[in-house]
């Protein structure tokens, strides 16, 4: 029986800290492995490593579970939560077994969000998803050192996959959010360039989320871009979980 590889903090219940469903009680299923190597850089901050590097490229103790084992754990810890967040790492690297998992969770009435970097498209998997939470990675996310930098920059924006994702959401009338992690004003022109290559998407579905590993850094980055967010009619995306719990796995 096919298994899903999970990260160390694997399955936990908390409130969603990012995006349109901020504050919603949710069960997170965090898978292991990613095809990118994010490390954000800006003029005002020291490099900020991906806050889930332990699930992406600094993999330590991972766990393998069958679909039924995961469903049982979700039902056991879920309490009143009716929302599932499939996150990572990059979930689409395990699209086939995750499709089976989502099918069983949908049978039980769960709303499912997938958090993806938007570099991979799998139609069968996305048929099961209610909210596509897509976070295309900007140039400021590239690590300084090779070979990681070249690998990351080669893969980080796949406009074909992004276009397919947006079109799929629009055709099937699924909810969608493009969530850009920004380090400051230098990222805005690249966001505009990426959006110009994609199908038209409502500005209300474009979210800018400030980079930062603590509340002070998040606020500092926010103040740099808030006027631009208002000017474009985009949405600000806070990081409530960082403000409440810090950068703590499983929160």
Backbone torsions as a table, in degrees:
resi	resn	phi	psi	omega
1	UNK	NA	132.4	-177.2
2	UNK	-66.6	141.8	-177.7
3	UNK	-118.2	160.8	177.4
4	UNK	-109.3	132.7	179.5
5	UNK	-89.2	120.1	-177.0
6	UNK	-108.1	155.0	176.9
7	UNK	-76.8	169.5	-176.3
8	UNK	-55.4	-38.5	-178.7
9	UNK	-87.3	-1.1	178.5
10	UNK	20.1	-78.9	-172.9
11	UNK	-125.9	125.1	-178.4
12	UNK	-154.5	158.9	179.2
13	UNK	-113.6	134.7	179.1
14	UNK	-159.9	-163.4	172.1
15	UNK	-102.3	145.6	176.4
16	UNK	-64.8	131.0	-176.0
17	UNK	-101.8	-6.0	-174.2
18	UNK	-136.6	150.4	168.6
19	UNK	82.5	-164.6	-173.7
20	UNK	-61.8	-29.1	-175.9
21	UNK	-100.1	22.4	178.7
22	UNK	-51.8	131.3	179.0
23	UNK	92.9	-6.9	-177.5
24	UNK	-80.8	127.0	174.6
25	UNK	-57.9	128.6	-172.4
26	UNK	-146.1	146.7	171.0
27	UNK	-96.8	122.5	179.3
28	UNK	-96.6	133.1	172.6
29	UNK	-116.5	107.8	-174.1
30	UNK	-103.0	114.9	179.8
31	UNK	-89.9	162.4	-176.4
32	UNK	-103.1	145.5	175.4
33	UNK	102.3	140.0	178.8
34	UNK	-148.1	152.5	177.5
35	UNK	-93.7	-0.4	177.8
36	UNK	-117.9	175.4	-174.7
37	UNK	-142.0	63.8	-169.8
38	UNK	-69.0	131.1	168.6
39	UNK	-145.6	108.2	-173.8
40	UNK	-80.9	143.5	179.4
41	UNK	-131.3	144.3	173.8
42	UNK	-151.6	169.6	-178.7
43	UNK	-72.8	-21.4	-172.9
44	UNK	-102.6	-6.2	-175.1
45	UNK	-135.6	152.3	169.6
46	UNK	-68.5	159.8	-179.1
47	UNK	-52.3	138.7	-178.5
48	UNK	-113.5	109.5	178.9
49	UNK	-71.3	150.8	174.0
50	UNK	-46.1	130.8	-175.2
51	UNK	-74.7	-5.1	171.8
52	UNK	-122.9	39.2	178.8
53	UNK	-57.4	-31.8	178.9
54	UNK	-64.0	-19.8	177.4
55	UNK	-103.7	-4.8	-173.7
56	UNK	-110.6	-68.5	-173.6
57	UNK	-132.8	-1.6	171.1
58	UNK	-111.3	54.2	-172.7
59	UNK	-69.9	130.8	175.7
60	UNK	-114.7	-107.7	-177.5
61	UNK	-87.6	98.9	176.0
62	UNK	-94.3	167.7	-177.7
63	UNK	-132.3	142.1	175.0
64	UNK	-110.0	132.0	179.5
65	UNK	-139.1	149.2	173.9
66	UNK	-75.1	164.2	177.6
67	UNK	-57.8	-45.5	-177.7
68	UNK	-64.9	-36.3	177.1
69	UNK	-63.4	-40.2	180.0
70	UNK	-69.0	-43.5	177.9
71	UNK	-57.9	-42.9	-179.6
72	UNK	-63.6	-40.8	179.4
73	UNK	-68.0	-40.7	177.9
74	UNK	-59.6	-46.1	-179.3
75	UNK	-65.5	-32.3	-177.3
76	UNK	-72.6	-42.4	-174.5
77	UNK	-97.4	-11.1	-170.2
78	UNK	-61.8	-29.3	-178.6
79	UNK	53.6	-122.5	-177.7
80	UNK	-92.3	2.6	-176.7
81	UNK	-72.8	129.6	178.0
82	UNK	-113.3	8.0	179.6
83	UNK	-115.0	136.6	175.2
84	UNK	-113.3	138.3	173.8
85	UNK	-119.5	114.6	174.2
86	UNK	-90.7	116.3	-172.2
87	UNK	-137.8	-172.7	-176.6
88	UNK	-160.3	-143.7	12.2
89	UNK	50.3	-164.4	177.5
90	UNK	-118.9	105.6	-175.5
91	UNK	-58.5	-33.0	-174.0
92	UNK	-65.8	-12.9	173.8
93	UNK	-67.9	-17.9	177.9
94	UNK	-123.6	43.7	-172.4
95	UNK	-59.3	-42.2	-174.2
96	UNK	-62.7	-56.8	179.8
97	UNK	-66.9	-29.9	178.1
98	UNK	-69.9	-30.2	173.8
99	UNK	-61.4	-43.8	177.9
100	UNK	-63.2	-41.9	178.8
101	UNK	-62.1	-48.0	-177.9
102	UNK	-62.6	-37.5	178.3
103	UNK	-58.5	-44.9	-179.2
104	UNK	-70.4	-35.0	178.0
105	UNK	-69.6	-37.0	176.8
106	UNK	-64.7	-36.3	176.5
107	UNK	-58.6	-28.5	-178.1
108	UNK	-94.1	8.3	171.7
109	UNK	87.4	13.8	-179.4
110	UNK	-80.9	144.2	167.5
111	UNK	-86.0	133.9	-174.0
112	UNK	-120.4	126.4	169.8
113	UNK	-105.9	139.5	168.7
114	UNK	-115.3	134.1	175.5
115	UNK	-104.2	116.1	-173.4
116	UNK	-137.6	153.6	176.8
117	UNK	-83.1	-3.2	173.2
118	UNK	78.7	18.3	-179.3
119	UNK	-94.6	-10.2	-176.2
120	UNK	-131.9	136.1	177.0
121	UNK	-119.2	130.9	176.7
122	UNK	-139.2	105.0	-171.3
123	UNK	-62.1	-40.9	-177.9
124	UNK	-62.1	-42.3	177.9
125	UNK	-62.7	-47.2	-175.5
126	UNK	-70.1	-15.2	173.4
127	UNK	-61.3	-24.6	-176.2
128	UNK	-93.1	-3.6	-170.0
129	UNK	-97.9	139.8	178.1
130	UNK	-95.4	-38.4	179.3
131	UNK	-127.9	116.8	174.4
132	UNK	-86.9	110.4	177.6
133	UNK	-105.7	101.0	-169.5
134	UNK	-109.8	128.3	-177.6
135	UNK	-122.4	82.9	177.2
136	UNK	-63.3	140.0	-174.9
137	UNK	-95.4	130.7	-177.8
138	UNK	-89.0	170.7	-178.6
139	UNK	-58.8	-30.1	-179.3
140	UNK	-68.5	-8.2	179.5
141	UNK	-90.0	-3.0	-174.4
142	UNK	-76.4	133.2	177.0
143	UNK	-67.0	157.2	-175.8
144	UNK	-76.0	-29.0	-169.6
145	UNK	-99.8	146.6	171.7
146	UNK	-86.0	155.8	3.6
147	UNK	-84.3	1.1	-174.3
148	UNK	-63.7	-37.6	-175.7
149	UNK	-63.4	-49.9	-178.9
150	UNK	-63.5	-43.5	178.6
151	UNK	-59.1	-47.1	-178.7
152	UNK	-62.1	-48.7	-176.8
153	UNK	-66.5	-30.2	178.5
154	UNK	-67.0	-35.0	-172.1
155	UNK	-102.7	-18.4	-160.8
156	UNK	-65.4	-27.4	177.2
157	UNK	-126.8	115.8	177.4
158	UNK	-117.7	94.6	-173.2
159	UNK	-66.2	-27.6	177.0
160	UNK	-66.8	-48.0	178.5
161	UNK	-63.1	-42.3	179.2
162	UNK	-62.3	-43.5	179.0
163	UNK	-62.6	-41.4	178.0
164	UNK	-63.9	-40.1	178.5
165	UNK	-62.7	-47.4	-179.0
166	UNK	-64.3	-45.0	179.6
167	UNK	-63.0	-40.2	178.0
168	UNK	-61.1	-46.5	179.7
169	UNK	-61.7	-43.4	-178.0
170	UNK	-69.3	-42.4	-179.1
171	UNK	-65.0	-43.0	-177.6
172	UNK	-89.2	2.1	-179.5
173	UNK	55.6	45.9	174.1
174	UNK	-94.8	156.5	177.7
175	UNK	-78.3	151.9	-176.3
176	UNK	-148.9	147.7	170.3
177	UNK	-143.7	131.6	171.2
178	UNK	-97.3	114.1	-170.1
179	UNK	-114.2	102.4	-178.1
180	UNK	-93.7	125.4	172.8
181	UNK	-82.5	120.8	-174.9
182	UNK	-117.6	146.2	177.4
183	UNK	-105.6	-9.8	-179.3
184	UNK	158.3	-168.1	-173.8
185	UNK	-64.1	-24.6	-179.0
186	UNK	-62.1	-19.1	-177.7
187	UNK	-85.2	-16.0	-170.2
188	UNK	-64.8	-44.6	-178.9
189	UNK	-62.4	-36.3	178.9
190	UNK	-68.3	-38.7	176.2
191	UNK	-59.6	-46.0	179.2
192	UNK	-60.6	-40.0	179.6
193	UNK	-65.9	-42.9	178.7
194	UNK	-63.6	-46.1	-178.7
195	UNK	-61.9	-33.2	-179.5
196	UNK	-66.8	-19.9	-178.8
197	UNK	-95.3	0.4	-174.1
198	UNK	-113.0	162.2	172.9
199	UNK	-56.4	150.7	-179.4
200	UNK	-56.3	131.8	179.3
201	UNK	-133.5	137.9	-177.9
202	UNK	-58.6	135.7	-179.0
203	UNK	-59.8	-24.3	178.3
204	UNK	-67.5	-16.0	179.4
205	UNK	-98.9	5.8	179.0
206	UNK	-106.8	117.2	-174.0
207	UNK	-117.5	136.8	173.4
208	UNK	-109.0	121.9	-177.6
209	UNK	-115.4	121.0	-176.5
210	UNK	-69.4	137.9	173.5
211	UNK	-70.7	150.4	178.5
212	UNK	155.0	140.3	-177.9
213	UNK	-97.5	0.2	176.1
214	UNK	-152.2	169.6	-174.6
215	UNK	-60.0	-39.4	-177.3
216	UNK	-63.3	-43.9	-179.5
217	UNK	-70.2	-37.6	177.9
218	UNK	-61.6	-45.0	-179.6
219	UNK	-64.4	-42.1	-179.3
220	UNK	-61.6	-43.2	179.3
221	UNK	-68.1	-39.8	179.7
222	UNK	-57.5	-44.1	-176.5
223	UNK	-65.3	-24.3	178.4
224	UNK	-72.2	-29.9	-170.1
225	UNK	-116.1	-1.9	-172.3
226	UNK	-61.6	-39.4	-179.9
227	UNK	-65.1	-37.4	178.8
228	UNK	-67.4	-39.7	176.7
229	UNK	-58.6	-45.5	-179.8
230	UNK	-65.6	-43.0	-178.4
231	UNK	-59.6	-40.2	-177.0
232	UNK	-87.0	-11.3	-175.7
233	UNK	76.3	18.9	177.0
234	UNK	-79.5	178.6	179.2
235	UNK	-113.6	143.9	172.7
236	UNK	-83.7	134.8	178.8
237	UNK	-117.5	107.6	178.1
238	UNK	-76.4	175.9	176.2
239	UNK	-125.6	76.6	-172.3
240	UNK	-60.0	-37.2	-178.2
241	UNK	-64.3	-35.1	176.9
242	UNK	-68.1	-41.4	-179.4
243	UNK	-65.7	-35.8	-177.2
244	UNK	-83.1	-43.8	-169.4
245	UNK	-117.9	-5.7	-171.8
246	UNK	75.3	-171.2	-178.6
247	UNK	-87.4	68.5	-173.7
248	UNK	-111.6	119.3	178.0
249	UNK	-55.5	142.1	176.4
250	UNK	80.8	17.0	178.6
251	UNK	-125.9	NA	NA
